[in-house]
Amino acid sequence: MGRISDNELYQLVQEENKEALEQLYDRYEKLLFSFSYKILKQKELSEEAVQDVFMKLWRKKGIYAEHKGKFSSWLLTVTRNVCIDLLRKQTKNQVELMEKDMDIERTESLEETVTWNEERKVLKEAVNQLTIEQQEIVDLFYFKGYSQADIADKQKLPLGTVKGRIRLALKHLRNTYSKGGGKFG
């Protein structure tokens, strides 16, 4: 008995003959894998494509018609379509992962903003508890960037007094701020 044609094997597959499917697999697996690999450029994905093609053969009835062309050409077209679907699915998954990463970054950014706002509130309350002289010096030194010598000139105070007020203000801020839940210096 001669070799069974692709068309005959396909007809047997339509009748749920597993041996016929295995014979088609043995005939075309290497060709379909190398064809898939040229498109997908990944071994695992190419193997998945080949499996998908043969699952389609097994599950879908009457999708090949002999009068429309050679079975092997049709099988390569099915394989190409499966590969395109896999690429789309992979791209969609990558886009979804990127969107999840962006959502996480936005959430972290929001959390950082909320945390900073809470700490700023605690710090502001701590600064408000300083004496007026200490508040002025802290404002000039930390928020406006003046040097201690410039503050002494501007406030007409001895340099030692400015350094002392800054030191006391910092000590007070550390105590008050840490009690309020913040971390300072």
Buried (B, 14 or more C-beta within 10 A) or exposed (E): EEEEEBEEBBBBBBEEEEEBBEBBBEBBBEBBBEBBBEBBEBEEBBBBBBBBBBEBBBEEEEEBEEEEEEBEEBBBEBBBBBBEEBBEEEEEEEEEEEEEEEEEEEEEEEEEEEEEEEBEEBBEEBBEEBEEBBBBBBBBBBEEEBEBEBBBEEBEBEEEBBBEBBEBBBEBBBEBBBEBEBEBE
